[in-house]
């Protein structure tokens, strides 16, 4: 994959993107970046009679032609044929997984997993930690493979029910370690980490986006609901911790800035972790490119949390920053001729393991209430965006960068 071309391209792209007129979501391209919607890949998620949509959509390559997808709230139908979605035959487990065979999503196949035997009449969440309260649930965050190529570490958002707003709030995070990721998910030996950080102390949700191994450490970026912090932070653990029989993640090192640098969590005292960037979103990806630059990708809403969103990126020469200003890669992600009034567009991610285009992204679409979702058959499936990097080489030469 020509990842260097991507960095070159987006560095040279015109920052201002002209607002496109409403058009067909399946054909409208972005004139600045060369990115385009990819309906042939969207079809990957629409071929199963029982698995009828989800969001989240983190992915990771597990082997030569095998990709793991992690999904959040999922619509599971009890029908054995594809029929219009309806509350009469659909239930919603809080998370599911998929194994894609073939790296090109436009030609690949996918198999989904939820509870035992994939019982579609009574679907349950695939992941549930023994260290969470009964009424709480998990949405997958980001994940990474350890250097042995088989040990998978997955972070989860731990959610709790509340009476107001969207009726949920962050309770913390959970971590699972799977040593046999090469097996089918129904055969995984899932080790849940008992000792994770006390969320209430800093109110930083580690791993909801941006988890990766770099050198001798596993790094996890953190979304903060702490107004005293108000941005994305970064923590790390030595890789040796994840090989222990009883891993303890309760005391990561936190990046506190160029002066103090990394500080043991027990020694933070009155000092907060450094804010790497604001305009934060809960879900995003951070990828190390071939050029040794790091790229952060997320979907950022155009008008608060609701409505449409842009696919945006930041660049840094180090995990710790400084990070560039947020720049639009693709404007107004959802371009349906019609869309629900309570449309939400979110969960933008970059998927470097996929093929079929130079650079491949996904994003999620949803409504504010599940009862308004049913009349919109194209909403609430992960959607693909692809970009060909060749168009940026000329811009690079013109700027002599």
ChimeraX attribute file (.defattr): number of C-alpha atoms within 10 A of each C-alpha:
attribute: neighborCount
match mode: 1-to-1
recipient: residues
	/A:1	15
	/A:2	16
	/A:3	17
	/A:4	14
	/A:5	22
	/A:6	23
	/A:7	20
	/A:8	17
	/A:9	22
	/A:10	20
	/A:11	17
	/A:12	19
	/A:13	19
	/A:14	15
	/A:15	14
	/A:16	11
	/A:17	16
	/A:18	11
	/A:19	10
	/A:20	13
	/A:21	8
	/A:22	13
	/A:23	14
	/A:24	14
	/A:25	17
	/A:26	15
	/A:27	12
	/A:28	17
	/A:29	22
	/A:30	20
	/A:31	14
	/A:32	19
	/A:33	24
	/A:34	18
	/A:35	21
	/A:36	21
	/A:37	26
	/A:38	24
	/A:39	15
	/A:40	12
	/A:41	20
	/A:42	20
	/A:43	17
	/A:44	21
	/A:45	20
	/A:46	16
	/A:47	14
	/A:48	17
	/A:49	15
	/A:50	24
	/A:51	23
	/A:52	22
	/A:53	23
	/A:54	26
	/A:55	24
	/A:56	28
	/A:57	27
	/A:58	25
	/A:59	24
	/A:60	20
	/A:61	20
	/A:62	21
	/A:63	13
	/A:64	9
	/A:65	14
	/A:66	19
	/A:67	20
	/A:68	22
	/A:69	20
	/A:70	23
	/A:71	24
	/A:72	24
	/A:73	21
	/A:74	26
	/A:75	26
	/A:76	28
	/A:77	28
	/A:78	18
	/A:79	14
	/A:80	10
	/A:81	11
	/A:82	14
	/A:83	12
	/A:84	12
	/A:85	19
	/A:86	15
	/A:87	13
	/A:88	8
	/A:89	16
	/A:90	21
	/A:91	19
	/A:92	20
	/A:93	22
	/A:94	23
	/A:95	26
	/A:96	28
	/A:97	24
	/A:98	21
	/A:99	21
	/A:100	22
	/A:101	18
	/A:102	17
	/A:103	18
	/A:104	18
	/A:105	23
	/A:106	17
	/A:107	13
	/A:108	15
	/A:109	17
	/A:110	19
	/A:111	14
	/A:112	19
	/A:113	21
	/A:114	24
	/A:115	17
	/A:116	13
	/A:117	9
	/A:118	16
	/A:119	14
	/A:120	21
	/A:121	14
	/A:122	15
	/A:123	25
	/A:124	22
	/A:125	21
	/A:126	19
	/A:127	20
	/A:128	20
	/A:129	20
	/A:130	11
	/A:131	12
	/A:132	18
	/A:133	12
	/A:134	10
	/A:135	8
	/A:136	17
	/A:137	23
	/A:138	26
	/A:139	24
	/A:140	30
	/A:141	29
	/A:142	28
	/A:143	27
	/A:144	22
	/A:145	22
	/A:146	19
	/A:147	13
	/A:148	8
	/A:149	15
	/A:150	16
	/A:151	19
	/A:152	22
	/A:153	23
	/A:154	21
	/A:155	25
	/A:156	26
	/A:157	25
	/A:158	24
	/A:159	20
	/A:160	18
	/A:161	14
	/A:162	11
	/A:163	8
	/A:164	8
	/A:165	7
	/A:166	10
	/A:167	10
	/A:168	14
	/A:169	16
	/A:170	18
	/A:171	21
	/A:172	21
	/A:173	24
	/A:174	29
	/A:175	24
	/A:176	20
	/A:177	22
	/A:178	19
	/A:179	20
	/A:180	16
	/A:181	21
	/A:182	16
	/A:183	13
	/A:184	10
	/A:185	19
	/A:186	13
	/A:187	10
	/A:188	14
	/A:189	14
	/A:190	18
	/A:191	16
	/A:192	19
	/A:193	20
	/A:194	18
	/A:195	15
	/A:196	18
	/A:197	21
	/A:198	14
	/A:199	15
	/A:200	12
	/A:201	8
	/A:202	15
	/A:203	20
	/A:204	27
	/A:205	30
	/A:206	32
	/A:207	29
	/A:208	28
	/A:209	31
	/A:210	26
	/A:211	28
	/A:212	24
	/A:213	19
	/A:214	14
	/A:215	10
	/A:216	12
	/A:217	16
	/A:218	21
	/A:219	25
	/A:220	27
	/A:221	27
	/A:222	27
	/A:223	26
	/A:224	22
	/A:225	16
	/A:226	14
	/A:227	8
	/A:228	10
	/A:229	18
	/A:230	16
	/A:231	21
	/A:232	24
	/A:233	25
	/A:234	26
	/A:235	25
	/A:236	24
	/A:237	20
	/A:238	16
	/A:239	17
	/A:240	11
	/A:241	14
	/A:242	19
	/A:243	13
	/A:244	9
	/A:245	9
	/A:246	13
	/A:247	17
	/A:248	16
	/A:249	19
	/A:250	16
	/A:251	17
	/A:252	21
	/A:253	22
	/A:254	24
	/A:255	23
	/A:256	21
	/A:257	17
	/A:258	11
	/A:259	6
	/A:260	10
	/A:261	13
	/A:262	20
	/A:263	17
	/A:264	14
	/A:265	18
	/A:266	10
	/A:267	11
	/A:268	14
	/A:269	8
	/A:270	5
	/A:271	11
	/A:272	16
	/A:273	24
	/A:274	20
	/A:275	19
	/A:276	21
	/A:277	17
	/A:278	15
	/A:279	10
	/A:280	17
	/A:281	21
	/A:282	21
	/A:283	24
	/A:284	28
	/A:285	23
	/A:286	23
	/A:287	19
	/A:288	20
	/A:289	18
	/A:290	13
	/A:291	14
	/A:292	12
	/A:293	16
	/A:294	20
	/A:295	22
	/A:296	22
	/A:297	27
	/A:298	30
	/A:299	30
	/A:300	27
	/A:301	21
	/A:302	14
	/A:303	9
	/A:304	9
	/A:305	13
	/A:306	17
	/A:307	21
	/A:308	22
	/A:309	26
	/A:310	22
	/A:311	27
	/A:312	20
	/A:313	26
	/A:314	22
	/A:315	24
	/A:316	17
	/A:317	16
	/A:318	13
	/A:319	22
	/A:320	21
	/A:321	16
	/A:322	15
	/A:323	18
	/A:324	15
	/A:325	13
	/A:326	19
	/A:327	20
	/A:328	24
	/A:329	25
	/A:330	24
	/A:331	26
	/A:332	20
	/A:333	27
	/A:334	26
	/A:335	20
	/A:336	15
	/A:337	9
	/A:338	12
	/A:339	17
	/A:340	16
	/A:341	11
	/A:342	14
	/A:343	18
	/A:344	21
	/A:345	26
	/A:346	28
	/A:347	25
	/A:348	30
	/A:349	30
	/A:350	26
	/A:351	19
	/A:352	19
	/A:353	17
	/A:354	21
	/A:355	16
	/A:356	15
	/A:357	15
	/A:358	17
	/A:359	22
	/A:360	24
	/A:361	22
	/A:362	27
	/A:363	26
	/A:364	23
	/A:365	23
	/A:366	25
	/A:367	21
	/A:368	14
	/A:369	11
	/A:370	10
	/A:371	10
	/A:372	14
	/A:373	20
	/A:374	16
	/A:375	12
	/A:376	15
	/A:377	12
	/A:378	17
	/A:379	23
	/A:380	23
	/A:381	25
	/A:382	26
	/A:383	25
	/A:384	26
	/A:385	24
	/A:386	21
	/A:387	23
	/A:388	19
	/A:389	23
	/A:390	14
	/A:391	14
	/A:392	22
	/A:393	14
	/A:394	12
	/A:395	17
	/A:396	16
	/A:397	10
	/A:398	10
	/A:399	8
	/A:400	7
	/A:401	9
